[in-house]
């Protein structure tokens, strides 16, 4: 599970399903945004804020949490609750 602070930051950096519908952002547009900016922003939040194993002071370990990105993106795009993240 992610800390609440991490979830808040991820939500602030991404667009949930409800927000996408309200803004009339298509799935393709969301995907384009995520690939161009969202993935890097999410990666930074995981690295700086979440970092449960304390590796963010080791530059070579920057990709340590990348395996979580696809699942997080899917849940955020679907508008899942913080508990689901």
C-alpha positions in Angstrom: 0.0 0.0 0.0 1.1 3.5 -0.7 1.1 6.2 2.0 -1.7 8.7 1.8 0.7 11.5 0.9 1.9 9.5 -2.1 -1.6 8.9 -3.3 -2.5 12.6 -3.0 0.5 13.6 -5.1 -0.2 10.9 -7.7 -3.8 12.1 -8.0 -2.7 15.7 -8.3 -0.3 14.8 -11.1 -2.7 12.6 -13.1 -6.3 12.8 -14.3 -8.8 10.4 -12.9 -11.6 8.9 -15.0 -14.2 11.3 -13.5 -12.0 14.3 -14.2 -11.3 13.1 -17.8 -15.0 12.8 -18.4 -15.7 16.2 -17.0 -12.9 17.8 -19.1 -14.0 15.7 -22.1 -10.4 14.3 -22.3 -10.5 11.2 -24.4 -8.7 8.0 -23.5 -6.2 8.6 -26.3 -5.5 12.1 -25.0 -5.0 10.8 -21.5 -2.7 8.1 -22.8 -0.7 10.7 -24.8 -0.4 12.9 -21.7 0.6 10.0 -19.6 3.3 8.9 -22.0 4.7 12.4 -22.5 4.5 13.6 -18.9 2.5 11.5 -16.5 4.9 8.5 -16.4 7.8 10.7 -15.5 5.8 12.6 -12.9 4.5 9.4 -11.3 8.0 7.9 -11.3 9.3 11.0 -9.5 6.6 10.8 -6.9 7.3 7.2 -6.2 11.1 7.9 -6.0 10.9 11.1 -3.9 7.8 10.6 -1.7 7.1 6.9 -1.4 10.5 5.3 -1.5 9.7 2.5 1.1 13.2 0.9 0.8 15.1 4.1 1.0 17.0 4.1 -2.3 16.3 7.6 -3.5 19.8 8.6 -2.5 21.3 6.1 -5.0 21.1 7.5 -8.5 21.6 4.2 -10.2 18.4 2.8 -8.4 16.1 5.4 -10.0 14.2 2.7 -11.9 13.6 0.7 -8.7 9.8 1.4 -8.6 9.1 1.3 -12.3 7.3 -2.0 -12.1 4.5 -0.2 -10.2 3.9 2.4 -12.9 1.6 0.5 -15.2 -0.7 -0.6 -12.4 -0.8 2.9 -10.9 -1.6 4.4 -14.3 -4.4 2.0 -14.9 -6.0 2.6 -11.5 -5.7 6.4 -11.8 -7.2 6.3 -15.3 -10.1 4.2 -14.0 -10.6 6.7 -11.2 -10.0 4.1 -8.5 -10.2 5.2 -4.9 -7.1 5.9 -2.8 -7.7 2.6 -1.0 -7.4 0.7 -4.3 -4.1 2.3 -5.0 
